[in-house]
Amino acid sequence: MNIHTVKYNRGYYMHTNLLTSCKGYRYENGDVAEIDDAVVSEEVITLYLNGAEHLKIVASNEHLTEFGAGFFIASGVAEKILSVSVQGTNIFVDAVVLDASAEKTERCVSNGGTITPDEIFSLREALNAEAWRKTGGLHCAALWYNHSCAFVASDIGRHNAVDKVIGWMVLQGLSSTHCAIGCTGRQPAGMVAKAVNANIPTIVSRAAVTLKGAELAKSSGVTLIGFVREGRFTVYSHPERVAGLNPKDGEPKPAKSCGTLASPLRGLRYRDDAAVPVEDAAVAEDIVTLYLNGSEFIKTVASLEHLPEFAVGFFVDAGLVCSASDIRSVIVKGSSVYVDAVCTVCVAGEMESSGGFAPHKPRGHAEAGGSITDEEIFIIREAINAEVWDATGGLHCAVLFHDHRVVFLASDIGRHNAVDKVIGYMILHNIPPTECAIGSTGRQPAGMVTKAANAGVPIIVSRAAATEKGIRTAQTFGVTLICFVRPPRFTIYTHPERVVVKSALPINSFTGN
């Protein structure tokens, strides 16, 4: 039967800077129950540098003083922080700014102490913050100093969390060469650059590294450690800082081929008090430049696959092109993509926590209609568990579901980009959006939900978490938002009338204050 149309009232019982609560429906093994769920809060934070507005960015409203200091040091904009003040969601930073016009030399972290395997595992444990355990939607970072964990920060974005711990280090006046950074997120070149700019010699991540991230770490003197799990980890650069590796000789098993999406990367995998050579499939990343009607719009990090779909999807689901029918042409030249459109709009936006462009609010609205069954939701979940994800652990995947089947799959280093690609495929193949659903591996903040709303797609299925503003956006703009899809269960946050399940609901409406 259909889950009935409900009146959706916001029902909060938990108010913190990081978390709040909302109503939803939990499906499990054919049964449906109403729940209160802890979800992540997100805010648009405005950063000011020496009195001038520098950037609007989506972040979590906690440790903003540290965020302001760390952002400008980690991005290589400032060499010294003079003061930081916070007014609401505005951060005012005064700093000694590096000369942007001067010829830049490659920075190098030349010294720094060692870290033991036991300390690496302790740093990994410090990343299991309560906010992560409650929501699954926050990244965590930790600062390791003088052989112990000195500070932990959580944020919707992995970049922001690292900025916060770097900012804390700077404001405390600690020696950076005696520090290590722990992070829950993947390590592309942009993340490694933060450690380089802050002169921190060691990065420890429980996630994957990218090829360019490892290359930058090697050339800049950073020890890069990824895939930290219980009892094991992999060192990709400068293993001399890891005490007690005891490396063994031998040729590693060749990495699995992933075409243009990944390349082989060698490292040392530590387990059982010894390290053996390994070869992993590491995600490839490139700078892609998008042009709209002849003018450069944005440079962004992406995977070099399905670039026409990426560009078309990006401009339509960001609301920058009035409608799909306004696209006249799309041309790819290397890593540059040129889109020509009849009708365009100037859209105010901010930087997403993952680095993507996010409009302030949707211009579109998902039309009524369309439905999806519980079996189809699990089909989508299986499809986004793509082979390249299994091989690399570092790529997001998205799928387009139409006519009861998956018709297109795209992988990318960014969750935003992967969704842009499947929406672009839908547009270029003239598939009616009201008949589609999007599957995604990524979390669902407001910026992600906005993509579906602007493209007119009524259903999002994600194996990850949603944020409070993502849920609010989905409700307001007509999108059915289904998250935490992990057979045999999933959670429906908004517009449950489109979901067809075999069992009846025990409650027919959301309630709240």
ZADRENPA-650593 format. One record per residue (C-alpha): residue number from 1; residue in three letters; x, y, z. Coordinates in Angstrom, 1 decimal. Example, Ala and Ser with C-alpha at 12.3 -4.5 7.8 and 13.67 -1.06 7.14 Angstrom:
# residues 2
 seq type     xx     yy     zz
   1  Ala   12.3   -4.5    7.8
   2  Ser   13.7   -1.1    7.1
//
This chain:
# residues 513
 seq type     xx     yy     zz
   1  Met    0.0    0.0    0.0
   2  Asn    1.0    3.6   -0.3
   3  Ile    2.3    5.5    2.7
   4  His   -0.3    8.1    3.2
   5  Thr    0.2   11.8    2.5
   6  Val    1.1   13.4    5.8
   7  Lys    1.3   16.9    7.4
   8  Tyr    5.0   17.4    8.1
   9  Asn    5.6   19.4   11.2
  10  Arg    9.1   20.0   12.5
  11  Gly    9.4   18.2   15.8
  12  Tyr   12.7   18.9   17.6
  13  Tyr   13.7   17.5   21.0
  14  Met   17.4   18.0   20.7
  15  His   19.1   21.4   20.2
  16  Thr   22.8   21.6   19.9
  17  Asn   25.1   23.4   17.5
  18  Leu   25.8   20.1   15.7
  19  Leu   22.6   18.1   15.9
  20  Thr   18.9   18.4   15.9
  21  Ser   16.0   16.0   15.6
  22  Cys   13.3   15.3   13.0
  23  Lys   10.5   12.9   12.3
  24  Gly   10.7   10.1    9.8
  25  Tyr    9.5    6.6    8.9
  26  Arg   11.9    3.6    9.4
  27  Tyr   11.2    0.7    7.1
  28  Glu   12.7   -2.6    8.2
  29  Asn   11.9   -6.1    7.0
  30  Gly    8.5   -5.0    5.7
  31  Asp    7.4   -3.1    8.8
  32  Val    7.2    0.7    9.0
  33  Ala    7.4    2.7   12.2
  34  Glu    7.5    6.4   12.9
  35  Ile   10.8    7.6   14.5
  36  Asp   12.6   10.6   15.9
  37  Asp   16.0   10.7   14.2
  38  Ala   19.1   12.7   15.1
  39  Val   20.3   14.7   12.1
  40  Val   23.1   17.1   11.3
  41  Ser   22.6   20.9   11.4
  42  Glu   24.2   23.0    8.7
  43  Glu   24.7   26.8    8.4
  44  Val   25.9   29.2    5.8
  45  Ile   29.0   30.7    7.4
  46  Thr   30.5   34.0    6.0
  47  Leu   34.3   34.4    6.3
  48  Tyr   35.8   37.9    6.4
  49  Leu   39.5   38.6    5.9
  50  Asn   40.9   41.9    7.0
  51  Gly   37.5   43.6    6.8
  52  Ala   36.4   42.3    3.4
  53  Glu   34.0   39.4    2.7
  54  His   36.0   36.4    1.5
  55  Leu   33.7   33.4    1.1
  56  Lys   30.3   32.0    2.1
  57  Ile   30.6   28.3    3.0
  58  Val   28.3   25.6    4.4
  59  Ala   29.6   24.4    7.7
  60  Ser   28.6   23.2   11.2
  61  Asn   28.1   26.0   13.8
  62  Glu   30.7   24.9   16.3
  63  His   34.3   26.0   17.0
  64  Leu   33.9   28.9   14.6
  65  Thr   36.9   30.8   16.0
  66  Glu   39.1   27.8   15.3
  67  Phe   37.5   27.4   11.8
  68  Gly   38.3   31.0   10.9
  69  Ala   41.9   30.8   11.9
  70  Gly   42.5   27.4   10.4
  71  Phe   40.7   28.1    7.1
  72  Phe   43.1   30.9    6.1
  73  Ile   46.2   29.1    7.3
  74  Ala   45.3   25.8    5.7
  75  Ser   44.3   27.4    2.4
  76  Gly   47.7   29.1    2.1
  77  Val   46.1   32.6    2.2
  78  Ala   47.6   33.8    5.5
  79  Glu   50.9   33.2    7.1
  80  Lys   50.0   34.6   10.6
  81  Ile   46.6   35.1   12.4
  82  Leu   46.4   38.4   14.3
  83  Ser   42.8   38.1   15.6
  84  Val   39.5   36.2   15.2
  85  Ser   36.1   37.3   16.3
  86  Val   32.7   35.6   15.7
  87  Gln   29.4   37.4   15.4
  88  Gly   26.6   34.9   14.8
  89  Thr   27.5   33.0   11.7
  90  Asn   30.0   35.7   10.6
  91  Ile   33.7   35.1   11.2
  92  Phe   36.1   38.1   11.1
  93  Val   39.8   37.3   10.7
  94  Asp   42.7   39.7   10.7
  95  Ala   45.8   38.2    9.4
  96  Val   49.2   38.8    7.7
  97  Val   48.4   37.7    4.1
  98  Leu   50.8   36.0    1.8
  99  Asp   51.7   38.0   -1.3
 100  Ala   49.6   36.5   -4.0
 101  Ser   51.6   38.2   -6.8
 102  Ala   55.0   36.9   -5.5
 103  Glu   56.5   33.8   -7.3
 104  Lys   55.5   30.8   -5.2
 105  Thr   57.9   28.0   -4.4
 106  Glu   56.7   24.5   -3.5
 107  Arg   56.4   24.2    0.2
 108  Cys   58.0   21.3    2.0
 109  Val   57.6   19.8    5.4
 110  Ser   61.2   18.9    6.1
 111  Asn   61.2   17.6    9.7
 112  Gly   58.9   16.3   12.4
 113  Gly   58.8   13.5   14.9
 114  Thr   57.8    9.9   14.5
 115  Ile   54.5    8.2   15.2
 116  Thr   54.1    4.6   16.4
 117  Pro   51.4    2.1   15.1
 118  Asp   49.8    2.2   18.6
 119  Glu   49.5    6.0   18.3
 120  Ile   48.0    5.7   14.8
 121  Phe   45.3    3.4   16.1
 122  Ser   44.7    5.7   19.1
 123  Leu   44.3    8.6   16.7
 124  Arg   41.8    6.6   14.7
 125  Glu   39.8    5.8   17.8
 126  Ala   39.6    9.5   18.6
 127  Leu   37.8   10.1   15.4
 128  Asn   34.8    8.0   16.6
 129  Ala   33.2   11.1   18.1
 130  Glu   29.7   10.9   19.6
 131  Ala   28.2   13.2   16.9
 132  Trp   29.4   10.8   14.2
 133  Arg   28.0    7.8   16.0
 134  Lys   24.6    9.4   16.4
 135  Thr   24.1   10.7   12.9
 136  Gly   26.6    9.1   10.4
 137  Gly   26.6   12.5    8.8
 138  Leu   29.5   14.4   10.3
 139  His   33.2   14.2    9.6
 140  Cys   35.6   14.4   12.5
 141  Ala   39.2   15.5   12.7
 142  Ala   41.7   15.2   15.6
 143  Leu   45.0   16.9   16.4
 144  Trp   47.7   14.6   17.8
 145  Tyr   50.3   16.5   19.8
 146  Asn   53.1   15.3   22.0
 147  His   52.0   11.7   21.9
 148  Ser   48.3   12.2   22.8
 149  Cys   45.1   13.5   21.3
 150  Ala   44.8   17.3   22.1
 151  Phe   41.7   18.4   20.2
 152  Val   38.8   16.9   18.3
 153  Ala   36.4   18.8   16.0
 154  Ser   33.3   17.7   14.0
 155  Asp   31.8   19.3   10.9
 156  Ile   29.5   18.5    8.0
 157  Gly   32.6   18.8    5.8
 158  Arg   35.9   17.0    6.1
 159  His   37.8   20.1    4.9
 160  Asn   36.1   22.2    7.6
 161  Ala   36.9   19.7   10.4
 162  Val   40.6   19.7    9.5
 163  Asp   40.5   23.5    9.3
 164  Lys   39.2   23.6   12.9
 165  Val   41.9   21.4   14.3
 166  Ile   44.6   23.4   12.4
 167  Gly   43.0   26.6   13.8
 168  Trp   43.1   25.3   17.3
 169  Met   46.8   24.4   16.9
 170  Val   47.5   27.9   15.6
 171  Leu   45.6   29.7   18.3
 172  Gln   47.3   27.6   21.0
 173  Gly   50.7   28.4   19.6
 174  Leu   51.7   24.7   19.3
 175  Ser   54.7   23.6   17.3
 176  Ser   53.3   22.2   14.1
 177  Thr   56.2   19.8   13.5
 178  His   55.2   17.9   16.7
 179  Cys   51.6   17.4   15.4
 180  Ala   49.7   14.9   13.3
 181  Ile   46.2   15.3   11.8
 182  Gly   43.6   12.5   12.0
 183  Cys   40.6   12.7    9.6
 184  Thr   37.6   10.6    8.7
 185  Gly   37.6   11.8    5.2
 186  Arg   39.4   10.9    1.9
 187  Gln   42.7   12.6    1.1
 188  Pro   42.8   14.3   -2.3
 189  Ala   45.4   16.8   -3.1
 190  Gly   43.4   19.7   -1.6
 191  Met   43.3   17.9    1.8
 192  Val   47.0   17.1    1.8
 193  Ala   47.7   20.8    0.9
 194  Lys   46.2   21.8    4.2
 195  Ala   48.8   19.9    6.1
 196  Val   51.6   21.3    3.9
 197  Asn   50.4   24.9    4.3
 198  Ala   50.2   24.4    8.1
 199  Asn   53.6   22.6    8.2
 200  Ile   52.2   19.4    9.7
 201  Pro   54.2   16.3    8.9
 202  Thr   51.7   13.5    9.3
 203  Ile   48.2   12.7    8.1
 204  Val   46.2    9.7    9.4
 205  Ser   42.9    8.9    7.7
 206  Arg   40.5    6.1    8.1
 207  Ala   39.5    6.6    4.4
 208  Ala   41.1    6.4    1.0
 209  Val   43.8    8.6   -0.6
 210  Thr   43.8    9.8   -4.2
 211  Leu   46.7    9.6   -6.6
 212  Lys   47.4   13.3   -6.6
 213  Gly   47.0   13.4   -2.8
 214  Ala   49.8   10.8   -2.5
 215  Glu   51.9   12.5   -5.1
 216  Leu   51.7   15.9   -3.3
 217  Ala   52.4   14.2    0.0
 218  Lys   55.6   12.6   -1.4
 219  Ser   56.9   15.8   -3.0
 220  Ser   56.1   17.9    0.0
 221  Gly   57.5   15.7    2.7
 222  Val   54.2   14.6    4.3
 223  Thr   53.7   11.1    5.7
 224  Leu   50.3   10.0    4.4
 225  Ile   48.5    7.1    6.1
 226  Gly   45.2    5.8    4.8
 227  Phe   42.7    3.0    5.4
 228  Val   43.3    2.9    9.1
 229  Arg   41.2    0.1   10.4
 230  Glu   41.3   -2.1   13.4
 231  Gly   44.8   -3.7   13.4
 232  Arg   46.0   -2.3   10.0
 233  Phe   46.8    0.7    8.0
 234  Thr   48.6    1.7    4.7
 235  Val   51.5    4.2    4.4
 236  Tyr   51.7    5.8    1.0
 237  Ser   54.5    8.3    1.5
 238  His   57.5    8.9    3.8
 239  Pro   57.2    5.8    5.9
 240  Glu   60.4    6.7    7.8
 241  Arg   58.2    8.7   10.3
 242  Val   56.3    5.5   11.3
 243  Ala   58.3    3.7   14.0
 244  Gly   58.3   -0.1   14.0
 245  Leu   57.1   -0.8   10.5
 246  Asn   59.5   -3.6    9.9
 247  Pro   58.9   -3.6    6.1
 248  Lys   59.3   -6.9    4.2
 249  Asp   60.5   -7.3    0.6
 250  Gly   58.3   -8.6   -2.2
 251  Glu   56.2   -7.7   -5.2
 252  Pro   52.6   -6.6   -4.4
 253  Lys   49.6   -8.0   -6.2
 254  Pro   48.6   -5.6   -9.0
 255  Ala   45.8   -3.2   -8.4
 256  Lys   42.5   -3.7  -10.0
 257  Ser   42.0   -1.8  -13.3
 258  Cys   39.5    1.0  -13.1
 259  Gly   40.1    2.7  -16.4
 260  Thr   40.4    6.5  -16.3
 261  Leu   38.9    6.6  -12.8
 262  Ala   41.9    5.3  -10.9
 263  Ser   45.6    4.4  -11.2
 264  Pro   48.0    2.0   -9.3
 265  Leu   49.5    3.4   -6.2
 266  Arg   52.1    1.6   -4.1
 267  Gly   52.3    1.6   -0.3
 268  Leu   53.2   -0.4    2.8
 269  Arg   50.3   -2.1    4.5
 270  Tyr   50.9   -2.7    8.3
 271  Arg   49.4   -5.7   10.0
 272  Asp   50.6   -8.0   12.7
 273  Asp   53.7   -6.0   13.6
 274  Ala   55.0   -6.0   10.0
 275  Ala   54.5   -4.1    6.7
 276  Val   54.3   -5.6    3.3
 277  Pro   54.3   -3.9   -0.1
 278  Val   50.8   -3.4   -1.6
 279  Glu   49.5   -1.8   -4.8
 280  Asp   46.1    0.0   -4.5
 281  Ala   43.8    1.5   -7.1
 282  Ala   43.9    5.2   -6.1
 283  Val   41.3    7.6   -7.4
 284  Ala   42.5   10.0  -10.2
 285  Glu   41.4   13.6   -9.9
 286  Asp   41.6   16.5  -12.2
 287  Ile   40.7   20.2  -12.4
 288  Val   37.7   20.6  -14.7
 289  Thr   36.8   24.1  -16.0
 290  Leu   33.1   24.7  -16.8
 291  Tyr   32.2   27.5  -19.2
 292  Leu   28.7   29.0  -19.8
 293  Asn   28.0   30.9  -23.0
 294  Gly   31.7   31.5  -23.4
 295  Ser   32.5   32.7  -19.9
 296  Glu   34.4   30.7  -17.3
 297  Phe   32.1   29.9  -14.4
 298  Ile   34.0   27.5  -12.1
 299  Lys   37.0   25.4  -11.7
 300  Thr   36.3   22.2   -9.8
 301  Val   37.9   18.9   -8.9
 302  Ala   36.3   16.0  -10.8
 303  Ser   36.9   12.7  -12.4
 304  Leu   37.4   12.8  -16.2
 305  Glu   34.5   10.6  -17.2
 306  His   31.1   11.6  -18.6
 307  Leu   32.1   15.3  -18.8
 308  Pro   29.2   16.4  -21.2
 309  Glu   26.7   14.9  -18.7
 310  Phe   28.6   16.6  -15.8
 311  Ala   28.5   20.1  -17.3
 312  Val   24.8   19.9  -18.5
 313  Gly   23.7   18.5  -15.2
 314  Phe   25.7   21.1  -13.2
 315  Phe   24.2   24.1  -14.9
 316  Val   20.6   22.8  -14.9
 317  Asp   20.5   21.4  -11.4
 318  Ala   22.2   24.5  -10.0
 319  Gly   19.4   26.6  -11.5
 320  Leu   21.9   28.6  -13.7
 321  Val   20.2   27.5  -16.9
 322  Cys   16.4   28.1  -16.9
 323  Ser   15.4   24.6  -18.1
 324  Ala   16.8   21.5  -19.8
 325  Ser   15.3   22.6  -23.1
 326  Asp   17.5   25.7  -23.1
 327  Ile   20.7   23.8  -23.6
 328  Arg   21.9   24.4  -27.2
 329  Ser   25.2   22.6  -27.2
 330  Val   28.0   21.1  -25.1
 331  Ile   31.6   20.7  -26.2
 332  Val   34.5   19.1  -24.4
 333  Lys   38.1   20.2  -25.0
 334  Gly   40.4   18.3  -22.8
 335  Ser   39.4   19.1  -19.2
 336  Ser   37.4   22.2  -20.3
 337  Val   33.6   21.9  -21.0
 338  Tyr   31.7   24.6  -22.9
 339  Val   27.9   24.8  -22.5
 340  Asp   25.8   27.1  -24.6
 341  Ala   22.3   27.9  -23.4
 342  Val   19.4   30.1  -24.5
 343  Cys   18.2   31.3  -21.1
 344  Thr   20.5   31.7  -18.1
 345  Val   20.0   33.1  -14.6
 346  Cys   22.3   34.7  -12.1
 347  Val   22.1   32.5   -9.0
 348  Ala   23.4   33.5   -5.6
 349  Gly   25.2   30.7   -3.9
 350  Glu   27.8   29.5   -1.5
 351  Met   30.5   26.9   -1.3
 352  Glu   29.4   23.5   -0.1
 353  Ser   31.4   21.7    2.5
 354  Ser   32.7   19.3   -0.1
 355  Gly   33.7   22.2   -2.4
 356  Gly   30.7   22.2   -4.7
 357  Phe   28.6   25.2   -5.7
 358  Ala   25.3   25.4   -3.9
 359  Pro   22.5   27.8   -4.7
 360  His   20.9   29.5   -1.7
 361  Lys   17.6   27.9   -2.5
 362  Pro   16.0   25.8   -5.3
 363  Arg   14.4   27.5   -8.3
 364  Gly   12.5   24.4   -9.2
 365  His   10.0   22.1   -7.6
 366  Ala    9.5   18.4   -8.0
 367  Glu    6.0   17.8   -9.5
 368  Ala    3.5   15.4   -8.0
 369  Gly    3.5   11.9   -9.2
 370  Gly    5.9    9.1   -9.5
 371  Ser    6.3    6.2   -7.1
 372  Ile    8.9    3.7   -5.9
 373  Thr    8.6    0.3   -4.2
 374  Asp   10.7   -1.0   -1.3
 375  Glu   12.2   -3.6   -3.6
 376  Glu   13.2   -0.9   -6.1
 377  Ile   14.8    1.2   -3.3
 378  Phe   17.0   -1.8   -2.6
 379  Ile   17.8   -2.3   -6.3
 380  Ile   19.1    1.3   -6.4
 381  Arg   21.1    0.7   -3.2
 382  Glu   22.8   -2.4   -4.8
 383  Ala   23.5   -0.4   -8.0
 384  Ile   25.3    2.4   -6.3
 385  Asn   27.6   -0.1   -4.6
 386  Ala   29.6    0.1   -7.8
 387  Glu   32.7   -2.0   -8.6
 388  Val   34.9    1.1   -8.7
 389  Trp   33.8    1.9   -5.1
 390  Asp   34.9   -1.6   -4.0
 391  Ala   38.2   -1.3   -5.8
 392  Thr   39.1    2.2   -4.6
 393  Gly   37.0    3.1   -1.5
 394  Gly   37.3    6.7   -2.7
 395  Leu   34.7    7.3   -5.4
 396  His   31.1    8.4   -5.0
 397  Cys   28.5    6.8   -7.3
 398  Ala   25.1    7.9   -8.5
 399  Val   22.5    6.2  -10.6
 400  Leu   19.5    7.2  -12.6
 401  Phe   16.4    5.0  -12.1
 402  His   13.7    5.0  -14.8
 403  Asp   11.0    2.7  -15.9
 404  His   11.7    0.3  -13.0
 405  Arg   15.4   -0.1  -13.8
 406  Val   18.8    1.6  -13.5
 407  Val   19.5    3.2  -16.8
 408  Phe   22.8    5.0  -16.0
 409  Leu   25.6    5.0  -13.4
 410  Ala   28.3    7.6  -12.9
 411  Ser   31.3    7.6  -10.6
 412  Asp   33.2   10.7   -9.4
 413  Ile   35.5   11.8   -6.7
 414  Gly   32.7   14.2   -5.6
 415  Arg   29.2   13.2   -4.6
 416  His   27.9   16.5   -6.2
 417  Asn   29.6   15.7   -9.5
 418  Ala   28.2   12.1   -9.7
 419  Val   24.7   13.4   -9.3
 420  Asp   25.3   16.2  -11.9
 421  Lys   26.3   13.4  -14.3
 422  Val   23.2   11.3  -13.9
 423  Ile   21.0   14.4  -14.2
 424  Gly   22.9   15.5  -17.3
 425  Tyr   22.4   12.0  -18.8
 426  Met   18.6   12.3  -18.1
 427  Ile   18.6   15.7  -19.9
 428  Leu   20.7   14.7  -22.9
 429  His   18.5   11.6  -23.4
 430  Asn   15.2   13.4  -23.0
 431  Ile   14.0   11.2  -20.1
 432  Pro   11.0   12.8  -18.2
 433  Pro   12.3   13.8  -14.8
 434  Thr    9.0   13.1  -13.1
 435  Glu    9.4    9.4  -14.0
 436  Cys   12.9    9.2  -12.4
 437  Ala   14.7    8.6   -9.1
 438  Ile   18.3    9.4   -8.3
 439  Gly   20.4    7.0   -6.2
 440  Ser   23.5    8.4   -4.4
 441  Thr   26.2    7.2   -2.1
 442  Gly   26.6   10.7   -0.6
 443  Arg   25.1   12.6    2.3
 444  Gln   22.1   14.9    1.5
 445  Pro   22.5   18.5    2.7
 446  Ala   20.4   21.2    1.2
 447  Gly   22.7   21.7   -1.8
 448  Met   22.3   18.1   -2.9
 449  Val   18.5   18.1   -2.5
 450  Thr   18.4   21.3   -4.5
 451  Lys   19.9   19.5   -7.5
 452  Ala   16.9   17.1   -7.7
 453  Ala   14.4   19.9   -7.1
 454  Asn   15.8   22.1   -9.8
 455  Ala   15.9   19.2  -12.2
 456  Gly   12.4   18.2  -11.4
 457  Val   13.3   14.7  -10.1
 458  Pro   10.9   13.7   -7.3
 459  Ile   12.8   10.9   -5.5
 460  Ile   16.3   10.7   -3.9
 461  Val   17.6    7.4   -2.5
 462  Ser   20.9    7.6   -0.5
 463  Arg   22.8    5.1    1.5
 464  Ala   24.1    8.0    3.6
 465  Ala   22.6   10.5    6.1
 466  Ala   20.6   13.7    5.5
 467  Thr   21.0   17.1    7.2
 468  Glu   18.3   19.1    8.8
 469  Lys   18.3   21.7    6.0
 470  Gly   18.4   18.9    3.4
 471  Ile   15.2   17.4    4.9
 472  Arg   13.6   20.9    5.2
 473  Thr   14.4   21.6    1.5
 474  Ala   13.1   18.3    0.4
 475  Gln    9.8   18.8    2.2
 476  Thr    9.3   22.4    0.9
 477  Phe   10.2   21.6   -2.7
 478  Gly    8.3   18.3   -3.1
 479  Val   11.2   15.8   -3.0
 480  Thr   10.8   12.3   -1.4
 481  Leu   14.0   11.9    0.6
 482  Ile   15.0    8.3    1.5
 483  Cys   18.3    7.8    3.4
 484  Phe   20.3    5.2    5.3
 485  Val   19.3    2.5    2.7
 486  Arg   21.0   -0.6    4.2
 487  Pro   19.0   -3.7    3.5
 488  Pro   16.7   -4.7    5.0
 489  Arg   15.9   -1.1    6.2
 490  Phe   15.7    2.5    5.1
 491  Thr   14.4    5.9    6.5
 492  Ile   11.9    8.1    4.7
 493  Tyr   12.1   11.8    5.8
 494  Thr    9.7   13.6    3.4
 495  His    6.8   13.0    1.1
 496  Pro    6.3    9.3    2.0
 497  Glu    3.2    9.1   -0.3
 498  Arg    5.4    8.1   -3.2
 499  Val    6.8    5.0   -1.4
 500  Val    4.8    1.8   -2.0
 501  Val    5.3   -0.9    0.7
 502  Lys    3.6   -4.1    1.5
 503  Ser    2.6   -3.3    5.1
 504  Ala    0.4   -0.6    6.6
 505  Leu    1.7    2.2    8.7
 506  Pro    0.9    2.2   12.4
 507  Ile    0.7    6.0   12.4
 508  Asn   -0.7    8.2    9.6
 509  Ser    0.9   11.5   10.3
 510  Phe    4.0   13.1   11.7
 511  Thr    3.5   14.9   14.9
 512  Gly    5.7   17.5   16.6
 513  Asn    5.9   20.9   18.3
//
